[in-house]
Amino acid sequence: MSTSLRPLRPLRSSVEYIKTGGPAPIKRTNVSSACLSCRSRRRKCDGSRPCSHCARASEECIYQADHRSRTYMQTVLARSNEQSAKFNQLLEALRRSSRLEVEEIVRALRSGDDVPTALRGLENLNAKPLRELDEEHTFSATHAPSRSSSAATTVRSGESTLAPSILDLLQPFDQATSPPSATTATVGLWSTVTNDAQIINHLLNLYFTYHHPICRVIPEPLIRADMTTGRTTYCSPLLVNSMLAMACTLHGSQDEMKHGVGVWPSEEAFTTEAMRLLAEDPKPSLTAVAALTILAMIENLHLRYQRAWRLSGRASRVALFLGLQKDVNSEGNSSIPDAESSMLAAVRQQLFWVCFQVDQMSSSNAGWQPQIAGADITVEFPRIGNPGDIEPWPPTPTLAPFLIPGDHTSCAFYLTELSKVVNVLLIESKSLLLNQGRVDVRAWASRYHAWYESLPNALAVAENGPAHVIAMHMWYHGSIIRTFQPILAFGRGEHNTASAMCQQAAITIIDLFSRYRSLYGLTGMNALIVQAALDAYSVHLQAFPSTSKELLTVIEAFQQLSTGQAWARTCLRRLEGQILQSQIADPAAVVDALFSRSDTIPRSLSQSACSFPKYQPACFMQTESFGSNNTESGYDFLAGAVPGPPPQRGDYFFSPFARS
């Protein structure tokens, strides 16, 4: 049985379908929710925005937010994080900004600006030149802006895209002859001890004149600019109180402190306030390192060597935590295009070497090894350009010494190099003494001599030399004494050579000390000068009574300072104790005679001659010679003091001389 089947209809081609049937239908996607129109009509929605049904009907396509969807949660979380970041940025800006900057932020927010716009306005405020800020807000109208302000303007405004040298960044700041003083409102923000602008400005002038050139923690114009604008980048209440405490130790006498103003605050008040601020906010910062080094120098001045060692150790640890010992270029940043970053790098570099210098001084006085190891240091010495290009010092006005113009950067640079030499020699000396080794005295002396020969003419002691240059030379000769005294005590080297060097260094220190007093009186006796004078006193005491004139020079200066300075009274007790512990016969009578406590001299002090050799000014290493202080003393009542037997060998590093 055959059946006829109808043939199948051929399938149309895609081209024919497109020509006759129109566009192909859109495949419906799986959506989690439909629009409100499709949902109300119970029809399938393709999830487009707008969907196809609403598009054909020209209706508004509205979707209801699904709080359960992952997309919605991600969107809400992103918006929340963005808002939180904005408010955190605003909070940090309010915490770190000055009073002027906070007022600018609040004004922008109240005017309707959002947070990013208000913060951009703060950046524009910071980009304004420092001179405009000083003239508008803080500096008195009677003071003209100094050259330091123009230099700081150039650096902060970002005119140069290259990383300038330390000479370009720091040297022009110190050439300002009369820095403007802040107003009373500005001064009151930094210290709660006193709000007298006259007192604080005078103390700041003392600090920046006599102590800052030898301990340049942060450049002066940066500190003054932040004080006037309220910034806390290079200034803080902790640093200001530390500087004012140091300035109180630089007064010459109590009469000077009472001249022109009322009651002066004490050094102890500023120190207590600084320690309170340090305990309240121990966060590591550049200003904390600077303040700790200044406080350590104050403790060294008071001969509290263990406390100074602890403070300098804390400063060293904070500096190492901040990475100040690392060179910026060694981290892969060959150039720093931002001028503000270049300034910050230069300040970090200078601050580290000041911290290194104070650590070397404090550790040596306390009888400990330096706490900063030289092997971990990669940061370079501050560059000052060609030392021969430094201009010579102009004559020094004696009546207004803080108007001294000139370059202070070079003095800090050479003090840094000297501290490096002393640091290496002290470590070597302790290692050799513990291992029963002998010291090559002449090789060590050649290192000091090489440093001294590298000094430019601008740093030579002139007829009217600046105070910090004289202090630097006294510190150099005092370093020689502290280096070679252990060799004399233990007998591990050429005794005659080391003794001659110590004797010549002591003579030169007294000559420089007398020159300083003739130029500046008793004002500005910083820690370097006092330490060098004490070192020279200890050497001259071994040749008593032929050196009685030199001993009296130191004693009389400290006696005059003791009327207003507590550290001078401590030094007098130290000088008296050294005589009582020496091998001089009848030391109590000698103390009464030297300290002017007795008008009658015991007969035993005028019957025998001194068996100690007379100091000879000649030495194989070239040094200065400013007079003939090595002549016989004119004090007849001390001409025949009888010395005792030679001192016995003892532990120099842990002797009463080295302990606080």
Secondary structure by P-SEA (a helix, b strand, c coil): cbbbbcccbbbbcaaaaaaccccccccccccccccaaaaaaccccccccccaaaaaaccbbbbccccccaaaaaaaaaaaaaaaaaaaaaaaaaacccaaaaaaaaaaaaacccaaaaaaaaaaaaaccaaaaaacccccccccccaaaaaaaaaaaccccccccccccccccccccbbbbbcaaaaaacccccccaaaaaaaaaaaacccccccccccaaaaaaaaaacccccccaaaaaaaaaaaaaaccccccccccccccccaaaaaaaaaaaaaacccccaaaaaaaaaaaaaaaaacaaaaaaaaaaaaaaaaaaaccccccccccccccccaaaaaaaaaaaaaaaaaaaaaaaaaaaacccccccccccccccccccccccccccccccccccccccccaaaaaaaaaaaaaaaaaaaaaaaaaaaaccccaaaaaaaaaaaaaaaccccccccccccaaaaaaaaaaaaaaaaaccccccccccaaaaaaaaaaaaaaaaaaaaaaaaaccccccccaaaaaaaaaaaaaaaaacccaaaaaaaaaaaaaaaccccaaaaaaaaaaaaaaaaccccaaaaaaaaaacccccccccccccccccccccccccbbbbbccccccccccccccccccccccccccccccccccc
